[in-house]
Amino acid sequence: MSETVSAEARLRARNQLTIPDPIVRAAGIEPGEKFVVELEPDDQDTVLLRRVRNSYAGSLPGLWGPDTKAYLEGERASWG
């Protein structure tokens, strides 16, 4: 099991928030990535930051069985 990565960030002038290096490295965040920021309405102290991925390819391994690649190759072969 992985350990939680935690780091402090400070909101700067013009509402700029820099994501700390330990978080960037642990999450594999690249420059230019987009995020959705959400506020928990019942808890104003909880703000969620969710990455908007450019692609979700490979994000659900094992969904169609233990060998996803073989499943996809079979599906693609049936298209012909």
PDB file with one MODEL, atoms N, CA, C and O in Angstrom:
MODEL        1
ATOM      1  N   MET A   1       0.846  -1.182   0.000  1.00  0.00           N
ATOM      2  CA  MET A   1       0.000   0.000   0.000  1.00  0.00           C
ATOM      3  C   MET A   1       0.885   1.237   0.000  1.00  0.00           C
ATOM      4  O   MET A   1       1.877   1.292   0.727  1.00  0.00           O
ATOM      5  N   SER A   2       0.536   2.227  -0.807  1.00  0.00           N
ATOM      6  CA  SER A   2       1.311   3.453  -0.910  1.00  0.00           C
ATOM      7  C   SER A   2       1.010   4.384   0.242  1.00  0.00           C
ATOM      8  O   SER A   2      -0.078   4.363   0.818  1.00  0.00           O
ATOM      9  N   GLU A   3       1.995   5.200   0.566  1.00  0.00           N
ATOM     10  CA  GLU A   3       1.805   6.203   1.611  1.00  0.00           C
ATOM     11  C   GLU A   3       1.174   7.455   1.017  1.00  0.00           C
ATOM     12  O   GLU A   3       1.400   7.776  -0.150  1.00  0.00           O
ATOM     13  N   THR A   4       0.393   8.152   1.810  1.00  0.00           N
ATOM     14  CA  THR A   4      -0.191   9.416   1.392  1.00  0.00           C
ATOM     15  C   THR A   4       0.915  10.453   1.280  1.00  0.00           C
ATOM     16  O   THR A   4       1.780  10.547   2.150  1.00  0.00           O
ATOM     17  N   VAL A   5       0.883  11.226   0.213  1.00  0.00           N
ATOM     18  CA  VAL A   5       1.835  12.313   0.025  1.00  0.00           C
ATOM     19  C   VAL A   5       1.113  13.597   0.412  1.00  0.00           C
ATOM     20  O   VAL A   5       0.025  13.883  -0.087  1.00  0.00           O
ATOM     21  N   SER A   6       1.719  14.356   1.294  1.00  0.00           N
ATOM     22  CA  SER A   6       1.096  15.575   1.781  1.00  0.00           C
ATOM     23  C   SER A   6       2.117  16.704   1.740  1.00  0.00           C
ATOM     24  O   SER A   6       3.285  16.502   2.072  1.00  0.00           O
ATOM     25  N   ALA A   7       1.677  17.891   1.334  1.00  0.00           N
ATOM     26  CA  ALA A   7       2.561  19.056   1.298  1.00  0.00           C
ATOM     27  C   ALA A   7       1.702  20.311   1.432  1.00  0.00           C
ATOM     28  O   ALA A   7       0.535  20.323   1.040  1.00  0.00           O
ATOM     29  N   GLU A   8       2.281  21.343   1.978  1.00  0.00           N
ATOM     30  CA  GLU A   8       1.574  22.599   2.186  1.00  0.00           C
ATOM     31  C   GLU A   8       1.715  23.507   0.975  1.00  0.00           C
ATOM     32  O   GLU A   8       2.786  23.587   0.373  1.00  0.00           O
ATOM     33  N   ALA A   9       0.626  24.196   0.615  1.00  0.00           N
ATOM     34  CA  ALA A   9       0.648  25.169  -0.474  1.00  0.00           C
ATOM     35  C   ALA A   9       0.018  26.461   0.033  1.00  0.00           C
ATOM     36  O   ALA A   9      -0.797  26.443   0.956  1.00  0.00           O
ATOM     37  N   ARG A  10       0.394  27.566  -0.565  1.00  0.00           N
ATOM     38  CA  ARG A  10      -0.126  28.874  -0.140  1.00  0.00           C
ATOM     39  C   ARG A  10      -0.709  29.599  -1.352  1.00  0.00           C
ATOM     40  O   ARG A  10      -0.085  29.660  -2.411  1.00  0.00           O
ATOM     41  N   LEU A  11      -1.914  30.145  -1.182  1.00  0.00           N
ATOM     42  CA  LEU A  11      -2.546  30.931  -2.231  1.00  0.00           C
ATOM     43  C   LEU A  11      -1.841  32.276  -2.306  1.00  0.00           C
ATOM     44  O   LEU A  11      -1.706  32.976  -1.303  1.00  0.00           O
ATOM     45  N   ARG A  12      -1.394  32.631  -3.508  1.00  0.00           N
ATOM     46  CA  ARG A  12      -0.656  33.882  -3.695  1.00  0.00           C
ATOM     47  C   ARG A  12      -1.547  34.933  -4.343  1.00  0.00           C
ATOM     48  O   ARG A  12      -2.733  34.715  -4.593  1.00  0.00           O
ATOM     49  N   ALA A  13      -0.936  36.064  -4.602  1.00  0.00           N
ATOM     50  CA  ALA A  13      -1.649  37.157  -5.263  1.00  0.00           C
ATOM     51  C   ALA A  13      -2.258  36.649  -6.564  1.00  0.00           C
ATOM     52  O   ALA A  13      -1.725  35.731  -7.187  1.00  0.00           O
ATOM     53  N   ARG A  14      -3.341  37.229  -6.959  1.00  0.00           N
ATOM     54  CA  ARG A  14      -4.076  36.866  -8.174  1.00  0.00           C
ATOM     55  C   ARG A  14      -4.579  35.430  -8.135  1.00  0.00           C
ATOM     56  O   ARG A  14      -4.741  34.795  -9.177  1.00  0.00           O
ATOM     57  N   ASN A  15      -4.827  34.918  -6.928  1.00  0.00           N
ATOM     58  CA  ASN A  15      -5.404  33.585  -6.732  1.00  0.00           C
ATOM     59  C   ASN A  15      -4.576  32.458  -7.342  1.00  0.00           C
ATOM     60  O   ASN A  15      -5.137  31.476  -7.829  1.00  0.00           O
ATOM     61  N   GLN A  16      -3.263  32.586  -7.321  1.00  0.00           N
ATOM     62  CA  GLN A  16      -2.385  31.556  -7.865  1.00  0.00           C
ATOM     63  C   GLN A  16      -1.985  30.578  -6.776  1.00  0.00           C
ATOM     64  O   GLN A  16      -1.576  30.972  -5.684  1.00  0.00           O
ATOM     65  N   LEU A  17      -2.110  29.291  -7.093  1.00  0.00           N
ATOM     66  CA  LEU A  17      -1.746  28.228  -6.171  1.00  0.00           C
ATOM     67  C   LEU A  17      -0.742  27.332  -6.875  1.00  0.00           C
ATOM     68  O   LEU A  17      -1.036  26.795  -7.944  1.00  0.00           O
ATOM     69  N   THR A  18       0.428  27.163  -6.296  1.00  0.00           N
ATOM     70  CA  THR A  18       1.447  26.301  -6.866  1.00  0.00           C
ATOM     71  C   THR A  18       1.338  24.929  -6.221  1.00  0.00           C
ATOM     72  O   THR A  18       1.306  24.814  -4.996  1.00  0.00           O
ATOM     73  N   ILE A  19       1.280  23.889  -7.045  1.00  0.00           N
ATOM     74  CA  ILE A  19       1.228  22.527  -6.517  1.00  0.00           C
ATOM     75  C   ILE A  19       2.643  22.158  -6.088  1.00  0.00           C
ATOM     76  O   ILE A  19       3.568  22.240  -6.896  1.00  0.00           O
ATOM     77  N   PRO A  20       2.828  21.755  -4.840  1.00  0.00           N
ATOM     78  CA  PRO A  20       4.174  21.451  -4.332  1.00  0.00           C
ATOM     79  C   PRO A  20       4.845  20.305  -5.090  1.00  0.00           C
ATOM     80  O   PRO A  20       4.184  19.374  -5.551  1.00  0.00           O
ATOM     81  N   ASP A  21       6.172  20.393  -5.209  1.00  0.00           N
ATOM     82  CA  ASP A  21       6.970  19.409  -5.947  1.00  0.00           C
ATOM     83  C   ASP A  21       6.706  17.957  -5.527  1.00  0.00           C
ATOM     84  O   ASP A  21       6.587  17.100  -6.403  1.00  0.00           O
ATOM     85  N   PRO A  22       6.609  17.644  -4.233  1.00  0.00           N
ATOM     86  CA  PRO A  22       6.367  16.240  -3.874  1.00  0.00           C
ATOM     87  C   PRO A  22       5.056  15.699  -4.453  1.00  0.00           C
ATOM     88  O   PRO A  22       4.977  14.526  -4.819  1.00  0.00           O
ATOM     89  N   ILE A  23       4.036  16.543  -4.535  1.00  0.00           N
ATOM     90  CA  ILE A  23       2.751  16.135  -5.094  1.00  0.00           C
ATOM     91  C   ILE A  23       2.873  15.964  -6.602  1.00  0.00           C
ATOM     92  O   ILE A  23       2.367  14.992  -7.163  1.00  0.00           O
ATOM     93  N   VAL A  24       3.538  16.897  -7.254  1.00  0.00           N
ATOM     94  CA  VAL A  24       3.734  16.837  -8.708  1.00  0.00           C
ATOM     95  C   VAL A  24       4.469  15.556  -9.090  1.00  0.00           C
ATOM     96  O   VAL A  24       4.073  14.864 -10.028  1.00  0.00           O
ATOM     97  N   ARG A  25       5.532  15.244  -8.366  1.00  0.00           N
ATOM     98  CA  ARG A  25       6.308  14.026  -8.673  1.00  0.00           C
ATOM     99  C   ARG A  25       5.489  12.769  -8.416  1.00  0.00           C
ATOM    100  O   ARG A  25       5.476  11.860  -9.246  1.00  0.00           O
ATOM    101  N   ALA A  26       4.811  12.706  -7.285  1.00  0.00           N
ATOM    102  CA  ALA A  26       4.047  11.508  -6.922  1.00  0.00           C
ATOM    103  C   ALA A  26       2.889  11.262  -7.885  1.00  0.00           C
ATOM    104  O   ALA A  26       2.555  10.111  -8.167  1.00  0.00           O
ATOM    105  N   ALA A  27       2.275  12.327  -8.390  1.00  0.00           N
ATOM    106  CA  ALA A  27       1.121  12.191  -9.276  1.00  0.00           C
ATOM    107  C   ALA A  27       1.506  12.166 -10.747  1.00  0.00           C
ATOM    108  O   ALA A  27       0.664  11.888 -11.601  1.00  0.00           O
ATOM    109  N   GLY A  28       2.764  12.450 -11.054  1.00  0.00           N
ATOM    110  CA  GLY A  28       3.190  12.481 -12.450  1.00  0.00           C
ATOM    111  C   GLY A  28       2.539  13.610 -13.232  1.00  0.00           C
ATOM    112  O   GLY A  28       2.220  13.457 -14.411  1.00  0.00           O
ATOM    113  N   ILE A  29       2.345  14.739 -12.571  1.00  0.00           N
ATOM    114  CA  ILE A  29       1.690  15.887 -13.199  1.00  0.00           C
ATOM    115  C   ILE A  29       2.682  16.586 -14.134  1.00  0.00           C
ATOM    116  O   ILE A  29       3.850  16.779 -13.797  1.00  0.00           O
ATOM    117  N   GLU A  30       2.187  16.958 -15.311  1.00  0.00           N
ATOM    118  CA  GLU A  30       3.006  17.632 -16.314  1.00  0.00           C
ATOM    119  C   GLU A  30       2.504  19.063 -16.509  1.00  0.00           C
ATOM    120  O   GLU A  30       1.322  19.333 -16.297  1.00  0.00           O
ATOM    121  N   PRO A  31       3.394  19.990 -16.913  1.00  0.00           N
ATOM    122  CA  PRO A  31       2.958  21.364 -17.184  1.00  0.00           C
ATOM    123  C   PRO A  31       1.843  21.388 -18.230  1.00  0.00           C
ATOM    124  O   PRO A  31       1.878  20.637 -19.205  1.00  0.00           O
ATOM    125  N   GLY A  32       0.867  22.248 -18.020  1.00  0.00           N
ATOM    126  CA  GLY A  32      -0.230  22.394 -18.961  1.00  0.00           C
ATOM    127  C   GLY A  32      -1.439  21.523 -18.655  1.00  0.00           C
ATOM    128  O   GLY A  32      -2.478  21.674 -19.297  1.00  0.00           O
ATOM    129  N   GLU A  33      -1.327  20.616 -17.691  1.00  0.00           N
ATOM    130  CA  GLU A  33      -2.471  19.773 -17.351  1.00  0.00           C
ATOM    131  C   GLU A  33      -3.572  20.639 -16.742  1.00  0.00           C
ATOM    132  O   GLU A  33      -3.309  21.682 -16.142  1.00  0.00           O
ATOM    133  N   LYS A  34      -4.812  20.179 -16.912  1.00  0.00           N
ATOM    134  CA  LYS A  34      -5.969  20.923 -16.411  1.00  0.00           C
ATOM    135  C   LYS A  34      -6.559  20.219 -15.199  1.00  0.00           C
ATOM    136  O   LYS A  34      -6.438  19.005 -15.037  1.00  0.00           O
ATOM    137  N   PHE A  35      -7.206  21.023 -14.348  1.00  0.00           N
ATOM    138  CA  PHE A  35      -7.812  20.514 -13.119  1.00  0.00           C
ATOM    139  C   PHE A  35      -9.192  21.125 -12.917  1.00  0.00           C
ATOM    140  O   PHE A  35      -9.475  22.225 -13.392  1.00  0.00           O
ATOM    141  N   VAL A  36     -10.036  20.405 -12.214  1.00  0.00           N
ATOM    142  CA  VAL A  36     -11.314  20.925 -11.765  1.00  0.00           C
ATOM    143  C   VAL A  36     -11.176  21.142 -10.264  1.00  0.00           C
ATOM    144  O   VAL A  36     -10.694  20.264  -9.549  1.00  0.00           O
ATOM    145  N   VAL A  37     -11.596  22.305  -9.788  1.00  0.00           N
ATOM    146  CA  VAL A  37     -11.534  22.627  -8.368  1.00  0.00           C
ATOM    147  C   VAL A  37     -12.964  22.642  -7.842  1.00  0.00           C
ATOM    148  O   VAL A  37     -13.825  23.343  -8.375  1.00  0.00           O
ATOM    149  N   GLU A  38     -13.209  21.860  -6.791  1.00  0.00           N
ATOM    150  CA  GLU A  38     -14.557  21.755  -6.227  1.00  0.00           C
ATOM    151  C   GLU A  38     -14.540  22.144  -4.757  1.00  0.00           C
ATOM    152  O   GLU A  38     -13.579  21.871  -4.037  1.00  0.00           O
ATOM    153  N   LEU A  39     -15.613  22.781  -4.327  1.00  0.00           N
ATOM    154  CA  LEU A  39     -15.783  23.142  -2.922  1.00  0.00           C
ATOM    155  C   LEU A  39     -16.877  22.263  -2.341  1.00  0.00           C
ATOM    156  O   LEU A  39     -17.958  22.149  -2.920  1.00  0.00           O
ATOM    157  N   GLU A  40     -16.606  21.647  -1.210  1.00  0.00           N
ATOM    158  CA  GLU A  40     -17.623  20.858  -0.510  1.00  0.00           C
ATOM    159  C   GLU A  40     -18.587  21.846   0.144  1.00  0.00           C
ATOM    160  O   GLU A  40     -18.178  22.585   1.040  1.00  0.00           O
ATOM    161  N   PRO A  41     -19.861  21.883  -0.278  1.00  0.00           N
ATOM    162  CA  PRO A  41     -20.789  22.891   0.242  1.00  0.00           C
ATOM    163  C   PRO A  41     -21.027  22.800   1.745  1.00  0.00           C
ATOM    164  O   PRO A  41     -21.276  23.815   2.395  1.00  0.00           O
ATOM    165  N   ASP A  42     -20.953  21.599   2.297  1.00  0.00           N
ATOM    166  CA  ASP A  42     -21.198  21.447   3.735  1.00  0.00           C
ATOM    167  C   ASP A  42     -19.929  21.596   4.573  1.00  0.00           C
ATOM    168  O   ASP A  42     -19.987  21.593   5.802  1.00  0.00           O
ATOM    169  N   ASP A  43     -18.795  21.724   3.907  1.00  0.00           N
ATOM    170  CA  ASP A  43     -17.520  21.856   4.615  1.00  0.00           C
ATOM    171  C   ASP A  43     -16.636  22.814   3.835  1.00  0.00           C
ATOM    172  O   ASP A  43     -15.878  22.396   2.960  1.00  0.00           O
ATOM    173  N   GLN A  44     -16.732  24.088   4.149  1.00  0.00           N
ATOM    174  CA  GLN A  44     -16.002  25.128   3.415  1.00  0.00           C
ATOM    175  C   GLN A  44     -14.484  25.000   3.554  1.00  0.00           C
ATOM    176  O   GLN A  44     -13.741  25.688   2.854  1.00  0.00           O
ATOM    177  N   ASP A  45     -14.020  24.135   4.444  1.00  0.00           N
ATOM    178  CA  ASP A  45     -12.586  23.914   4.591  1.00  0.00           C
ATOM    179  C   ASP A  45     -12.067  22.803   3.678  1.00  0.00           C
ATOM    180  O   ASP A  45     -10.863  22.548   3.637  1.00  0.00           O
ATOM    181  N   THR A  46     -12.958  22.145   2.953  1.00  0.00           N
ATOM    182  CA  THR A  46     -12.545  21.072   2.054  1.00  0.00           C
ATOM    183  C   THR A  46     -12.690  21.531   0.613  1.00  0.00           C
ATOM    184  O   THR A  46     -13.794  21.786   0.131  1.00  0.00           O
ATOM    185  N   VAL A  47     -11.552  21.633  -0.066  1.00  0.00           N
ATOM    186  CA  VAL A  47     -11.505  21.983  -1.483  1.00  0.00           C
ATOM    187  C   VAL A  47     -10.831  20.818  -2.192  1.00  0.00           C
ATOM    188  O   VAL A  47      -9.732  20.408  -1.818  1.00  0.00           O
ATOM    189  N   LEU A  48     -11.493  20.285  -3.222  1.00  0.00           N
ATOM    190  CA  LEU A  48     -10.965  19.139  -3.948  1.00  0.00           C
ATOM    191  C   LEU A  48     -10.362  19.577  -5.272  1.00  0.00           C
ATOM    192  O   LEU A  48     -10.914  20.432  -5.966  1.00  0.00           O
ATOM    193  N   LEU A  49      -9.239  18.992  -5.611  1.00  0.00           N
ATOM    194  CA  LEU A  49      -8.564  19.264  -6.875  1.00  0.00           C
ATOM    195  C   LEU A  49      -8.539  17.959  -7.653  1.00  0.00           C
ATOM    196  O   LEU A  49      -7.937  16.984  -7.204  1.00  0.00           O
ATOM    197  N   ARG A  50      -9.183  17.928  -8.812  1.00  0.00           N
ATOM    198  CA  ARG A  50      -9.250  16.712  -9.629  1.00  0.00           C
ATOM    199  C   ARG A  50      -8.634  16.987 -10.998  1.00  0.00           C
ATOM    200  O   ARG A  50      -8.948  17.980 -11.653  1.00  0.00           O
ATOM    201  N   ARG A  51      -7.753  16.082 -11.410  1.00  0.00           N
ATOM    202  CA  ARG A  51      -7.103  16.222 -12.709  1.00  0.00           C
ATOM    203  C   ARG A  51      -8.078  15.850 -13.825  1.00  0.00           C
ATOM    204  O   ARG A  51      -8.821  14.875 -13.713  1.00  0.00           O
ATOM    205  N   VAL A  52      -8.067  16.630 -14.894  1.00  0.00           N
ATOM    206  CA  VAL A  52      -8.830  16.315 -16.096  1.00  0.00           C
ATOM    207  C   VAL A  52      -7.832  15.706 -17.069  1.00  0.00           C
ATOM    208  O   VAL A  52      -6.975  16.407 -17.606  1.00  0.00           O
ATOM    209  N   ARG A  53      -7.942  14.424 -17.291  1.00  0.00           N
ATOM    210  CA  ARG A  53      -6.978  13.740 -18.152  1.00  0.00           C
ATOM    211  C   ARG A  53      -7.286  13.993 -19.627  1.00  0.00           C
ATOM    212  O   ARG A  53      -8.445  14.118 -20.024  1.00  0.00           O
ATOM    213  N   ASN A  54      -6.228  14.065 -20.423  1.00  0.00           N
ATOM    214  CA  ASN A  54      -6.383  14.203 -21.867  1.00  0.00           C
ATOM    215  C   ASN A  54      -6.860  12.900 -22.477  1.00  0.00           C
ATOM    216  O   ASN A  54      -7.542  12.901 -23.502  1.00  0.00           O
ATOM    217  N   SER A  55      -6.503  11.784 -21.846  1.00  0.00           N
ATOM    218  CA  SER A  55      -6.883  10.470 -22.346  1.00  0.00           C
ATOM    219  C   SER A  55      -7.079   9.536 -21.162  1.00  0.00           C
ATOM    220  O   SER A  55      -6.363   9.611 -20.164  1.00  0.00           O
ATOM    221  N   TYR A  56      -8.045   8.674 -21.293  1.00  0.00           N
ATOM    222  CA  TYR A  56      -8.278   7.676 -20.260  1.00  0.00           C
ATOM    223  C   TYR A  56      -7.844   6.288 -20.732  1.00  0.00           C
ATOM    224  O   TYR A  56      -8.200   5.282 -20.118  1.00  0.00           O
ATOM    225  N   ALA A  57      -7.081   6.235 -21.813  1.00  0.00           N
ATOM    226  CA  ALA A  57      -6.600   4.961 -22.337  1.00  0.00           C
ATOM    227  C   ALA A  57      -5.784   4.239 -21.273  1.00  0.00           C
ATOM    228  O   ALA A  57      -4.867   4.816 -20.689  1.00  0.00           O
ATOM    229  N   GLY A  58      -6.114   2.994 -21.026  1.00  0.00           N
ATOM    230  CA  GLY A  58      -5.381   2.190 -20.055  1.00  0.00           C
ATOM    231  C   GLY A  58      -5.758   2.440 -18.613  1.00  0.00           C
ATOM    232  O   GLY A  58      -5.123   1.900 -17.707  1.00  0.00           O
ATOM    233  N   SER A  59      -6.776   3.246 -18.379  1.00  0.00           N
ATOM    234  CA  SER A  59      -7.120   3.587 -16.998  1.00  0.00           C
ATOM    235  C   SER A  59      -7.975   2.529 -16.302  1.00  0.00           C
ATOM    236  O   SER A  59      -8.178   2.611 -15.091  1.00  0.00           O
ATOM    237  N   LEU A  60      -8.478   1.543 -17.035  1.00  0.00           N
ATOM    238  CA  LEU A  60      -9.322   0.507 -16.441  1.00  0.00           C
ATOM    239  C   LEU A  60      -8.778  -0.887 -16.746  1.00  0.00           C
ATOM    240  O   LEU A  60      -9.481  -1.707 -17.336  1.00  0.00           O
ATOM    241  N   PRO A  61      -7.549  -1.161 -16.355  1.00  0.00           N
ATOM    242  CA  PRO A  61      -6.983  -2.476 -16.656  1.00  0.00           C
ATOM    243  C   PRO A  61      -7.781  -3.583 -15.970  1.00  0.00           C
ATOM    244  O   PRO A  61      -8.214  -3.442 -14.827  1.00  0.00           O
ATOM    245  N   GLY A  62      -7.963  -4.680 -16.689  1.00  0.00           N
ATOM    246  CA  GLY A  62      -8.650  -5.825 -16.120  1.00  0.00           C
ATOM    247  C   GLY A  62     -10.160  -5.753 -16.193  1.00  0.00           C
ATOM    248  O   GLY A  62     -10.833  -6.693 -15.772  1.00  0.00           O
ATOM    249  N   LEU A  63     -10.719  -4.667 -16.715  1.00  0.00           N
ATOM    250  CA  LEU A  63     -12.169  -4.525 -16.764  1.00  0.00           C
ATOM    251  C   LEU A  63     -12.817  -5.591 -17.638  1.00  0.00           C
ATOM    252  O   LEU A  63     -13.897  -6.087 -17.316  1.00  0.00           O
ATOM    253  N   TRP A  64     -12.162  -5.947 -18.746  1.00  0.00           N
ATOM    254  CA  TRP A  64     -12.716  -6.948 -19.660  1.00  0.00           C
ATOM    255  C   TRP A  64     -11.972  -8.272 -19.546  1.00  0.00           C
ATOM    256  O   TRP A  64     -11.798  -8.981 -20.537  1.00  0.00           O
ATOM    257  N   GLY A  65     -11.550  -8.590 -18.379  1.00  0.00           N
ATOM    258  CA  GLY A  65     -10.852  -9.854 -18.153  1.00  0.00           C
ATOM    259  C   GLY A  65      -9.389  -9.623 -17.818  1.00  0.00           C
ATOM    260  O   GLY A  65      -8.909  -8.490 -17.838  1.00  0.00           O
ATOM    261  N   PRO A  66      -8.692 -10.695 -17.513  1.00  0.00           N
ATOM    262  CA  PRO A  66      -7.305 -10.554 -17.082  1.00  0.00           C
ATOM    263  C   PRO A  66      -6.359 -10.121 -18.200  1.00  0.00           C
ATOM    264  O   PRO A  66      -5.298  -9.563 -17.923  1.00  0.00           O
ATOM    265  N   ASP A  67      -6.726 -10.370 -19.461  1.00  0.00           N
ATOM    266  CA  ASP A  67      -5.846 -10.006 -20.578  1.00  0.00           C
ATOM    267  C   ASP A  67      -6.569  -9.018 -21.487  1.00  0.00           C
ATOM    268  O   ASP A  67      -7.144  -9.403 -22.505  1.00  0.00           O
ATOM    269  N   THR A  68      -6.536  -7.768 -21.117  1.00  0.00           N
ATOM    270  CA  THR A  68      -7.245  -6.723 -21.855  1.00  0.00           C
ATOM    271  C   THR A  68      -6.731  -6.607 -23.281  1.00  0.00           C
ATOM    272  O   THR A  68      -7.515  -6.403 -24.208  1.00  0.00           O
ATOM    273  N   LYS A  69      -5.427  -6.735 -23.465  1.00  0.00           N
ATOM    274  CA  LYS A  69      -4.845  -6.608 -24.806  1.00  0.00           C
ATOM    275  C   LYS A  69      -5.408  -7.680 -25.742  1.00  0.00           C
ATOM    276  O   LYS A  69      -5.771  -7.374 -26.878  1.00  0.00           O
ATOM    277  N   ALA A  70      -5.485  -8.922 -25.283  1.00  0.00           N
ATOM    278  CA  ALA A  70      -6.029 -10.008 -26.106  1.00  0.00           C
ATOM    279  C   ALA A  70      -7.505  -9.745 -26.423  1.00  0.00           C
ATOM    280  O   ALA A  70      -7.957 -10.005 -27.538  1.00  0.00           O
ATOM    281  N   TYR A  71      -8.244  -9.236 -25.452  1.00  0.00           N
ATOM    282  CA  TYR A  71      -9.657  -8.905 -25.671  1.00  0.00           C
ATOM    283  C   TYR A  71      -9.791  -7.847 -26.767  1.00  0.00           C
ATOM    284  O   TYR A  71     -10.598  -8.002 -27.685  1.00  0.00           O
ATOM    285  N   LEU A  72      -9.009  -6.783 -26.674  1.00  0.00           N
ATOM    286  CA  LEU A  72      -9.077  -5.717 -27.670  1.00  0.00           C
ATOM    287  C   LEU A  72      -8.664  -6.208 -29.058  1.00  0.00           C
ATOM    288  O   LEU A  72      -9.280  -5.831 -30.055  1.00  0.00           O
ATOM    289  N   GLU A  73      -7.626  -7.044 -29.130  1.00  0.00           N
ATOM    290  CA  GLU A  73      -7.203  -7.591 -30.411  1.00  0.00           C
ATOM    291  C   GLU A  73      -8.320  -8.435 -31.030  1.00  0.00           C
ATOM    292  O   GLU A  73      -8.535  -8.368 -32.240  1.00  0.00           O
ATOM    293  N   GLY A  74      -9.029  -9.222 -30.228  1.00  0.00           N
ATOM    294  CA  GLY A  74     -10.159 -10.014 -30.710  1.00  0.00           C
ATOM    295  C   GLY A  74     -11.285  -9.133 -31.214  1.00  0.00           C
ATOM    296  O   GLY A  74     -11.882  -9.414 -32.253  1.00  0.00           O
ATOM    297  N   GLU A  75     -11.579  -8.070 -30.483  1.00  0.00           N
ATOM    298  CA  GLU A  75     -12.623  -7.135 -30.912  1.00  0.00           C
ATOM    299  C   GLU A  75     -12.249  -6.473 -32.238  1.00  0.00           C
ATOM    300  O   GLU A  75     -13.066  -6.389 -33.155  1.00  0.00           O
ATOM    301  N   ARG A  76     -11.009  -6.009 -32.325  1.00  0.00           N
ATOM    302  CA  ARG A  76     -10.561  -5.343 -33.548  1.00  0.00           C
ATOM    303  C   ARG A  76     -10.572  -6.301 -34.730  1.00  0.00           C
ATOM    304  O   ARG A  76     -10.901  -5.901 -35.847  1.00  0.00           O
ATOM    305  N   ALA A  77     -10.218  -7.559 -34.498  1.00  0.00           N
ATOM    306  CA  ALA A  77     -10.212  -8.554 -35.579  1.00  0.00           C
ATOM    307  C   ALA A  77     -11.629  -8.790 -36.099  1.00  0.00           C
ATOM    308  O   ALA A  77     -11.803  -9.119 -37.273  1.00  0.00           O
ATOM    309  N   SER A  78     -12.638  -8.630 -35.251  1.00  0.00           N
ATOM    310  CA  SER A  78     -14.019  -8.866 -35.681  1.00  0.00           C
ATOM    311  C   SER A  78     -14.565  -7.719 -36.528  1.00  0.00           C
ATOM    312  O   SER A  78     -15.620  -7.861 -37.145  1.00  0.00           O
ATOM    313  N   TRP A  79     -13.866  -6.590 -36.567  1.00  0.00           N
ATOM    314  CA  TRP A  79     -14.338  -5.440 -37.340  1.00  0.00           C
ATOM    315  C   TRP A  79     -14.215  -5.663 -38.841  1.00  0.00           C
ATOM    316  O   TRP A  79     -14.960  -5.078 -39.627  1.00  0.00           O
ATOM    317  N   GLY A  80     -13.255  -6.526 -39.240  1.00  0.00           N
ATOM    318  CA  GLY A  80     -12.929  -6.728 -40.658  1.00  0.00           C
ATOM    319  C   GLY A  80     -13.952  -7.447 -41.374  1.00  0.00           C
ATOM    320  O   GLY A  80     -13.812  -7.689 -42.573  1.00  0.00           O
TER     321      GLY A  80
ENDMDL
END
